[in-house]
Structures are given as C-alpha cells and as structure tokens.
Amino acid sequence: MKKLFLIAAASALIGSAPLALAAGDAAAGQAKSMMCGACHGADGNSASADFPKLAGQNAGYLYKQLSEFKSGARVNPTMQGMVAALSDEDMQNLAAYFASQTRSKGEADPALVKAGEALFRGGNLDTGVSACAACHGVSGNGNEGAKFPALAGQHAKYSETQLLAFRSMARANDPGQMMRGVAARMSDAEIKAIASYLQGLQ
C-alpha cells in the first residue's frame, strides 16, 4: 500500500507541470464546436464508442490534449488535421465549452464490475498496478489542477483503446510516462475490466 501511495504522490507532482490556461469562453467555444460534433456529438457526448466523450471533461485536460495534438506530442492524424487551424484561444474556448456540458451515463458489464472496481479502488499489489482512484478521484472525475482526466462514464471501447496504446507506447503524451508505466503492468483482462467499470461509474 505504501508503494502505491508513493506512486500516486509522485504522479500528482509530475502531472502538475505548468501549462498556461486562461479561463476560456464557453459561448465562443460552442460557436466553434460544430467542427467537433460529427465525431464527439454536439454537446460532447459521442454516439460512437470509437470517439471519446468530451462533455464534463476537465478543461485543463482538454486544452492539454488539443495543444498536444497540434504540436504532435500526441499522435493522431485526424485530430492533428482538425486542430491545425485552431488558435490557442480557440482551444481554450472549446475546452471551456465541453467542460461545461453534462456527461451522459453509461453501463458496465455486470460480469466485470467486481474486477474493475477492485482495480479502480485498490490497484493490483502483486503486479504494482496503482489504483486509478489515486489520481482520477474516488468518483472518477479526475483532478483539474493536475490535469488528470475524468474517466467516469467514458466509453469502455475508447478507454480500452487508450490503455492498450499506453501499454504499447503508441501513445506517449503522459507526464513522466505515468500511464505507460501503469498500463505496462496490466493484463488484457484487467484493461477490459477497468474500461467497462469506468463506463458505468457515476
């Protein structure tokens, strides 16, 4: 348990690296959000599990991802094309708009709830997987100050895809390789269980 606490504490410090973020204008962000709606939904609740829900996500995290798609720190050809013409102010406004929306609820696979909840709350002491709740909060709403994302209600398929991407090092925009380190210790079954649990977390 002490080891998990130290990992979480170190992660919080790493994740709080400065990234300028002024308060965005949600109304201006809404006016700009039409370009996002086809994949993410007009209010940020995507209909397809291939695309993440943006509604209710922490503004700091959204701004960080948009900025890193634009810089290439997070690789995704589709998103890089979408953000290419966005100004820093545009990205702040979009982040503010989607953060102000209400995230839709999802459901977990009942067969995976027990295993998913155990990982979320306690991690896996045997393999060194830290508890998700340590950084993302007991309710899964993330940590705005540290720019840790909200996970509750997110599509299971999207969460699973991202965890697999961190594990394979295909996604590498996590501060201090924090998520890559966690995912590297997770089995396919654990990834599937936690992704399903998060989808139903409210």
TORNUMAR-821338 format. One line per 8 residues: number of its first residue (from 1); their letters; for each residue x, y, z of N, C-alpha, C. Coordinates in nm, 2 decimals. Example, Ala and Ser with C-alpha at 12.3 -4.5 7.8 and 13.67 -1.06 7.14 Angstrom:
<sites>
1> as> 1.32 -0.57 0.78 1.23 -0.45 0.78 1.32 -0.33 0.78; 1.28 -0.22 0.71 1.37 -0.11 0.71 1.29 0.00 0.79
</sites>
This chain:
<sites>
1> mkklflia> 0.08 -0.12 0.00 0.00 0.00 0.00 0.09 0.13 0.00; 0.20 0.12 0.08 0.29 0.23 0.08 0.34 0.27 -0.06; 0.38 0.16 -0.13 0.43 0.18 -0.27 0.33 0.25 -0.36; 0.20 0.20 -0.35 0.10 0.27 -0.43 0.08 0.41 -0.40; 0.09 0.44 -0.27 0.07 0.58 -0.22 0.19 0.67 -0.28; 0.31 0.62 -0.28 0.42 0.69 -0.33 0.41 0.71 -0.48; 0.37 0.61 -0.55 0.35 0.62 -0.69 0.25 0.73 -0.72; 0.13 0.73 -0.65 0.03 0.83 -0.67 0.08 0.97 -0.64
9> aasaligs> 0.16 0.98 -0.53 0.20 1.11 -0.49 0.30 1.17 -0.59; 0.39 1.08 -0.64 0.49 1.12 -0.74 0.42 1.16 -0.87; 0.31 1.08 -0.91 0.24 1.11 -1.03 0.17 1.25 -1.02; 0.12 1.28 -0.90 0.05 1.41 -0.89 0.15 1.52 -0.91; 0.27 1.51 -0.86 0.37 1.61 -0.88 0.41 1.63 -1.02; 0.43 1.51 -1.09 0.47 1.51 -1.23 0.36 1.57 -1.31; 0.23 1.54 -1.28 0.12 1.58 -1.36 0.09 1.73 -1.35; 0.15 1.79 -1.24 0.12 1.93 -1.23 0.21 2.03 -1.29
17> aplalaag> 0.29 1.97 -1.39 0.38 2.06 -1.47 0.30 2.17 -1.53; 0.36 2.29 -1.53 0.28 2.41 -1.57 0.24 2.40 -1.72; 0.12 2.44 -1.75 0.07 2.46 -1.88 -0.03 2.57 -1.88; 0.00 2.68 -1.95 -0.08 2.80 -1.94 -0.22 2.77 -1.98; -0.31 2.82 -1.90 -0.45 2.80 -1.93 -0.53 2.92 -1.87; -0.58 3.01 -1.96 -0.66 3.12 -1.91 -0.81 3.06 -1.92; -0.90 3.13 -1.85 -1.04 3.08 -1.85 -1.09 3.10 -1.99; -1.13 2.99 -2.05 -1.19 3.00 -2.19 -1.33 3.05 -2.18
25> daaagqak> -1.38 3.09 -2.30 -1.52 3.15 -2.32 -1.60 3.03 -2.37; -1.69 2.98 -2.29 -1.77 2.86 -2.33 -1.86 2.89 -2.45; -1.92 3.02 -2.45 -2.01 3.05 -2.56 -1.93 3.06 -2.69; -1.81 3.11 -2.69 -1.73 3.12 -2.81 -1.69 2.98 -2.85; -1.66 2.89 -2.75 -1.63 2.75 -2.78 -1.74 2.68 -2.84; -1.87 2.71 -2.80 -1.98 2.64 -2.86 -2.00 2.68 -3.00; -1.97 2.81 -3.03 -1.98 2.85 -3.17 -1.88 2.79 -3.26; -1.77 2.75 -3.20 -1.66 2.68 -3.28 -1.67 2.53 -3.28
33> smmcgach> -1.76 2.48 -3.20 -1.77 2.33 -3.17 -1.83 2.25 -3.28; -1.89 2.32 -3.38 -1.96 2.25 -3.49 -1.86 2.15 -3.56; -1.74 2.19 -3.57 -1.63 2.10 -3.63 -1.61 1.97 -3.55; -1.65 1.97 -3.42 -1.62 1.86 -3.34 -1.74 1.76 -3.33; -1.86 1.82 -3.36 -1.98 1.75 -3.34 -2.00 1.62 -3.41; -1.95 1.61 -3.53 -1.97 1.49 -3.62 -1.91 1.37 -3.55; -1.80 1.38 -3.48 -1.75 1.26 -3.41 -1.78 1.26 -3.26; -1.78 1.38 -3.19 -1.79 1.38 -3.05 -1.93 1.42 -3.00
41> gadgnsas> -2.02 1.45 -3.09 -2.16 1.49 -3.05 -2.16 1.64 -3.03; -2.27 1.70 -3.05 -2.29 1.85 -3.04 -2.26 1.90 -2.90; -2.29 1.81 -2.80 -2.27 1.85 -2.66 -2.15 1.78 -2.60; -2.08 1.71 -2.68 -1.96 1.63 -2.63 -1.99 1.49 -2.59; -2.11 1.44 -2.61 -2.15 1.31 -2.58 -2.15 1.23 -2.71; -2.04 1.17 -2.74 -2.03 1.10 -2.87 -2.12 0.97 -2.88; -2.18 0.95 -2.99 -2.27 0.84 -3.01 -2.19 0.71 -3.04; -2.07 0.73 -3.09 -1.98 0.61 -3.13 -1.88 0.59 -3.02
49> adfpklag> -1.86 0.47 -2.98 -1.76 0.44 -2.87 -1.62 0.45 -2.92; -1.60 0.47 -3.05 -1.47 0.49 -3.11 -1.41 0.63 -3.07; -1.50 0.72 -3.04 -1.47 0.86 -3.01 -1.50 0.89 -2.87; -1.41 0.96 -2.80 -1.43 0.99 -2.65 -1.54 1.09 -2.63; -1.61 1.07 -2.52 -1.70 1.18 -2.47 -1.61 1.29 -2.41; -1.65 1.41 -2.46 -1.58 1.53 -2.41 -1.66 1.61 -2.30; -1.79 1.58 -2.30 -1.87 1.65 -2.21 -1.83 1.63 -2.06; -1.82 1.73 -1.99 -1.79 1.72 -1.85 -1.64 1.69 -1.82
57> qnagylyk> -1.56 1.69 -1.92 -1.42 1.66 -1.91 -1.35 1.79 -1.85; -1.25 1.77 -1.77 -1.18 1.88 -1.72 -1.12 1.97 -1.83; -1.14 2.10 -1.81 -1.10 2.19 -1.92 -0.95 2.19 -1.94; -0.87 2.18 -1.83 -0.73 2.18 -1.84 -0.68 2.06 -1.92; -0.74 1.95 -1.89 -0.70 1.83 -1.97 -0.74 1.84 -2.11; -0.86 1.89 -2.14 -0.90 1.91 -2.28 -0.80 2.00 -2.36; -0.77 2.11 -2.29 -0.68 2.21 -2.36 -0.54 2.14 -2.38; -0.49 2.06 -2.28 -0.36 2.00 -2.30 -0.37 1.90 -2.42
65> qlsefksg> -0.47 1.82 -2.43 -0.48 1.73 -2.54 -0.49 1.80 -2.68; -0.57 1.90 -2.69 -0.58 1.98 -2.81 -0.44 2.04 -2.85; -0.37 2.10 -2.75 -0.24 2.16 -2.77 -0.14 2.05 -2.82; -0.15 1.93 -2.76 -0.05 1.83 -2.79 -0.09 1.76 -2.93; -0.21 1.76 -2.96 -0.25 1.71 -3.10 -0.18 1.81 -3.20; -0.19 1.94 -3.17 -0.14 2.04 -3.26 0.01 2.03 -3.27; 0.08 2.01 -3.16 0.22 2.01 -3.15 0.28 1.88 -3.20; 0.20 1.78 -3.20 0.24 1.64 -3.24 0.29 1.56 -3.12
73> arvnptmq> 0.28 1.61 -3.00 0.31 1.54 -2.88 0.22 1.42 -2.86; 0.10 1.44 -2.91 0.00 1.32 -2.91 -0.03 1.30 -3.06; 0.00 1.18 -3.10 -0.01 1.15 -3.25 -0.15 1.09 -3.28; -0.22 1.17 -3.37 -0.35 1.12 -3.42 -0.37 1.20 -3.55; -0.35 1.15 -3.67 -0.35 1.22 -3.79 -0.49 1.30 -3.81; -0.60 1.23 -3.77 -0.73 1.30 -3.79 -0.74 1.42 -3.70; -0.70 1.41 -3.57 -0.71 1.52 -3.48 -0.61 1.63 -3.51; -0.49 1.59 -3.56 -0.39 1.69 -3.60 -0.44 1.78 -3.71
81> gmvaalsd> -0.51 1.72 -3.80 -0.58 1.79 -3.91 -0.68 1.89 -3.86; -0.76 1.84 -3.76 -0.87 1.92 -3.71 -0.83 2.04 -3.63; -0.72 2.03 -3.56 -0.67 2.14 -3.47 -0.57 2.23 -3.54; -0.53 2.19 -3.66 -0.42 2.27 -3.73 -0.44 2.42 -3.74; -0.57 2.45 -3.76 -0.60 2.60 -3.78 -0.65 2.66 -3.65; -0.66 2.59 -3.54 -0.71 2.65 -3.42 -0.60 2.73 -3.35; -0.64 2.85 -3.30 -0.55 2.93 -3.22 -0.55 2.88 -3.08; -0.46 2.93 -3.00 -0.46 2.89 -2.86 -0.59 2.93 -2.79
89> edmqnlaa> -0.64 3.05 -2.83 -0.77 3.09 -2.77 -0.88 3.00 -2.81; -0.89 2.96 -2.93 -0.99 2.87 -2.98 -0.99 2.74 -2.89; -0.87 2.69 -2.87 -0.86 2.56 -2.79 -0.90 2.58 -2.65; -0.87 2.70 -2.59 -0.92 2.73 -2.45 -1.07 2.74 -2.45; -1.13 2.80 -2.55 -1.27 2.82 -2.56 -1.34 2.69 -2.58; -1.29 2.60 -2.67 -1.35 2.47 -2.69 -1.34 2.39 -2.56; -1.23 2.39 -2.49 -1.22 2.32 -2.36 -1.32 2.37 -2.26; -1.34 2.50 -2.25 -1.44 2.55 -2.16 -1.58 2.51 -2.20
97> yfasqtrs> -1.61 2.51 -2.32 -1.75 2.47 -2.37 -1.77 2.32 -2.33; -1.69 2.23 -2.37 -1.71 2.09 -2.35 -1.71 2.06 -2.20; -1.62 2.13 -2.12 -1.62 2.11 -1.98 -1.75 2.15 -1.91; -1.82 2.24 -1.97 -1.94 2.29 -1.91 -2.06 2.20 -1.94; -2.05 2.10 -2.03 -2.16 2.02 -2.06 -2.17 1.90 -1.97; -2.29 1.84 -1.96 -2.31 1.72 -1.87 -2.28 1.59 -1.94; -2.20 1.51 -1.88 -2.16 1.39 -1.94 -2.27 1.29 -1.93; -2.30 1.21 -2.03 -2.41 1.11 -2.03 -2.36 0.99 -1.95
105> kgeadpal> -2.45 0.91 -1.90 -2.42 0.80 -1.82 -2.41 0.67 -1.90; -2.33 0.58 -1.85 -2.31 0.45 -1.93 -2.34 0.34 -1.83; -2.32 0.22 -1.88 -2.34 0.10 -1.80 -2.22 0.01 -1.82; -2.19 -0.06 -1.71 -2.08 -0.15 -1.71 -2.13 -0.29 -1.73; -2.05 -0.38 -1.78 -2.08 -0.52 -1.79 -2.09 -0.58 -1.65; -2.20 -0.63 -1.60 -2.21 -0.68 -1.47 -2.10 -0.79 -1.43; -2.06 -0.86 -1.54 -1.96 -0.97 -1.51 -1.83 -0.91 -1.48; -1.80 -0.78 -1.52 -1.67 -0.72 -1.50 -1.66 -0.62 -1.39
113> vkagealf> -1.78 -0.59 -1.33 -1.78 -0.49 -1.22 -1.69 -0.52 -1.11; -1.70 -0.64 -1.05 -1.62 -0.67 -0.93 -1.47 -0.65 -0.96; -1.42 -0.71 -1.07 -1.28 -0.70 -1.10 -1.24 -0.55 -1.13; -1.32 -0.48 -1.20 -1.30 -0.34 -1.24 -1.29 -0.25 -1.12; -1.39 -0.27 -1.03 -1.39 -0.19 -0.91 -1.27 -0.22 -0.82; -1.23 -0.34 -0.81 -1.11 -0.37 -0.73 -0.98 -0.30 -0.78; -0.97 -0.30 -0.91 -0.85 -0.23 -0.97 -0.87 -0.08 -0.96; -0.98 -0.03 -0.98 -1.00 0.12 -0.97 -0.97 0.17 -0.82
121> rggnldtg> -1.02 0.09 -0.73 -1.00 0.14 -0.59 -0.87 0.10 -0.52; -0.82 -0.02 -0.56 -0.71 -0.07 -0.49 -0.59 -0.11 -0.57; -0.60 -0.11 -0.70 -0.49 -0.15 -0.79 -0.47 -0.30 -0.78; -0.35 -0.34 -0.81 -0.30 -0.47 -0.80 -0.17 -0.47 -0.73; -0.17 -0.51 -0.60 -0.04 -0.50 -0.53 0.06 -0.60 -0.58; 0.02 -0.71 -0.63 0.11 -0.82 -0.67 0.19 -0.77 -0.80; 0.13 -0.70 -0.88 0.20 -0.66 -1.01 0.24 -0.51 -1.01; 0.20 -0.43 -0.90 0.24 -0.29 -0.90 0.15 -0.20 -0.98
129> vsacaach> 0.03 -0.24 -1.01 -0.06 -0.15 -1.07 -0.12 -0.06 -0.97; -0.11 0.07 -0.98 -0.16 0.16 -0.88 -0.31 0.18 -0.90; -0.38 0.22 -0.80 -0.52 0.24 -0.80 -0.56 0.36 -0.89; -0.65 0.34 -0.98 -0.69 0.45 -1.07 -0.74 0.57 -0.98; -0.81 0.54 -0.87 -0.88 0.64 -0.79 -0.77 0.74 -0.73; -0.65 0.69 -0.71 -0.54 0.77 -0.65 -0.52 0.90 -0.73; -0.53 0.89 -0.86 -0.51 1.01 -0.94 -0.64 1.07 -1.00; -0.73 0.98 -1.03 -0.85 1.02 -1.10 -0.97 1.04 -1.01
137> gvsgngne> -0.95 1.03 -0.88 -1.05 1.06 -0.78 -1.14 0.94 -0.76; -1.20 0.93 -0.64 -1.28 0.82 -0.60 -1.41 0.81 -0.68; -1.45 0.92 -0.74 -1.57 0.92 -0.82 -1.54 0.92 -0.97; -1.41 0.92 -1.00 -1.37 0.91 -1.14 -1.38 1.05 -1.21; -1.38 1.16 -1.14 -1.40 1.29 -1.20 -1.27 1.36 -1.23; -1.16 1.29 -1.21 -1.03 1.35 -1.24 -0.98 1.45 -1.14; -0.87 1.52 -1.18 -0.81 1.62 -1.10 -0.78 1.74 -1.19; -0.86 1.84 -1.18 -0.84 1.96 -1.27 -0.70 2.02 -1.25
145> gakfpala> -0.66 2.04 -1.13 -0.53 2.11 -1.11 -0.41 2.03 -1.17; -0.42 1.90 -1.16 -0.31 1.82 -1.21 -0.33 1.78 -1.36; -0.44 1.82 -1.41 -0.48 1.78 -1.55 -0.50 1.63 -1.57; -0.54 1.56 -1.47 -0.58 1.42 -1.48 -0.72 1.42 -1.53; -0.75 1.34 -1.63 -0.89 1.34 -1.69 -0.99 1.27 -1.60; -1.12 1.32 -1.62 -1.23 1.25 -1.57 -1.25 1.12 -1.65; -1.28 1.01 -1.58 -1.29 0.88 -1.65 -1.43 0.82 -1.64; -1.51 0.87 -1.54 -1.64 0.82 -1.52 -1.73 0.84 -1.64
153> gqhakyse> -1.80 0.73 -1.68 -1.89 0.74 -1.79 -1.83 0.73 -1.93; -1.70 0.73 -1.94 -1.63 0.72 -2.07 -1.66 0.59 -2.14; -1.67 0.59 -2.27 -1.70 0.47 -2.35 -1.59 0.36 -2.31; -1.63 0.24 -2.28 -1.54 0.14 -2.25 -1.44 0.11 -2.36; -1.49 0.11 -2.49 -1.41 0.08 -2.60 -1.30 0.18 -2.61; -1.33 0.31 -2.59 -1.23 0.42 -2.60 -1.13 0.40 -2.49; -1.17 0.38 -2.37 -1.08 0.37 -2.26 -0.98 0.25 -2.28; -1.04 0.14 -2.33 -0.96 0.02 -2.35 -0.85 0.05 -2.46
161> tqllafrs> -0.90 0.12 -2.57 -0.80 0.15 -2.67 -0.69 0.24 -2.62; -0.72 0.33 -2.54 -0.61 0.42 -2.49 -0.52 0.35 -2.39; -0.57 0.26 -2.31 -0.48 0.18 -2.22 -0.39 0.09 -2.30; -0.44 0.03 -2.40 -0.36 -0.05 -2.49 -0.25 0.03 -2.56; -0.29 0.15 -2.60 -0.20 0.24 -2.67 -0.09 0.29 -2.57; -0.12 0.31 -2.45 -0.02 0.35 -2.35 0.07 0.22 -2.32; 0.01 0.11 -2.32 0.09 -0.01 -2.29 0.19 -0.04 -2.40; 0.15 -0.02 -2.52 0.24 -0.05 -2.64 0.33 0.07 -2.67
169> marandpg> 0.32 0.18 -2.59 0.39 0.30 -2.61 0.35 0.38 -2.74; 0.24 0.34 -2.80 0.19 0.41 -2.92 0.14 0.55 -2.88; 0.09 0.56 -2.75 0.05 0.69 -2.70 0.16 0.73 -2.60; 0.21 0.85 -2.61 0.33 0.88 -2.52 0.32 1.02 -2.47; 0.20 1.08 -2.45 0.20 1.22 -2.40 0.16 1.23 -2.26; 0.19 1.12 -2.18 0.16 1.12 -2.04 0.28 1.17 -1.96; 0.27 1.26 -1.87 0.38 1.32 -1.80 0.46 1.21 -1.72; 0.59 1.21 -1.74 0.67 1.12 -1.67 0.64 0.97 -1.70
177> qmmrgvaa> 0.58 0.94 -1.82 0.55 0.81 -1.86 0.46 0.74 -1.75; 0.38 0.82 -1.68 0.30 0.77 -1.57 0.20 0.66 -1.62; 0.12 0.69 -1.72 0.02 0.60 -1.77 0.09 0.48 -1.84; 0.20 0.50 -1.91 0.27 0.40 -1.98 0.32 0.30 -1.87; 0.37 0.35 -1.76 0.42 0.26 -1.65 0.31 0.18 -1.59; 0.19 0.24 -1.57 0.08 0.16 -1.52 0.02 0.06 -1.61; 0.00 0.10 -1.74 -0.06 0.01 -1.84 0.03 -0.11 -1.87; 0.16 -0.08 -1.86 0.26 -0.19 -1.89 0.25 -0.31 -1.80
185> rmsdaeik> 0.19 -0.28 -1.68 0.17 -0.39 -1.58 0.03 -0.45 -1.58; -0.05 -0.40 -1.67 -0.19 -0.45 -1.68 -0.21 -0.56 -1.78; -0.28 -0.66 -1.75 -0.32 -0.77 -1.84 -0.43 -0.73 -1.93; -0.45 -0.80 -2.04 -0.57 -0.77 -2.13 -0.70 -0.77 -2.05; -0.71 -0.87 -1.96 -0.83 -0.89 -1.88 -0.85 -0.77 -1.79; -0.75 -0.72 -1.73 -0.76 -0.61 -1.63 -0.80 -0.48 -1.71; -0.74 -0.46 -1.83 -0.77 -0.35 -1.91 -0.92 -0.35 -1.95; -0.97 -0.46 -1.99 -1.11 -0.48 -2.03 -1.20 -0.45 -1.91
193> aiasylqg> -1.16 -0.51 -1.79 -1.25 -0.49 -1.67 -1.25 -0.35 -1.63; -1.14 -0.28 -1.62 -1.14 -0.14 -1.57 -1.21 -0.05 -1.67; -1.20 -0.07 -1.80 -1.26 0.01 -1.90 -1.41 0.00 -1.89; -1.46 -0.13 -1.87 -1.61 -0.15 -1.85 -1.66 -0.08 -1.72; -1.58 -0.10 -1.62 -1.62 -0.04 -1.49 -1.63 0.11 -1.50; -1.53 0.17 -1.56 -1.54 0.32 -1.58 -1.66 0.37 -1.66; -1.70 0.29 -1.76 -1.82 0.33 -1.84 -1.94 0.34 -1.75; -1.95 0.25 -1.65 -2.07 0.25 -1.56 -2.05 0.34 -1.44
201> lq> -1.93 0.39 -1.42 -1.91 0.47 -1.30 -1.98 0.61 -1.31; -2.06 0.64 -1.20 -2.13 0.76 -1.20 -2.11 0.84 -1.07
</sites>
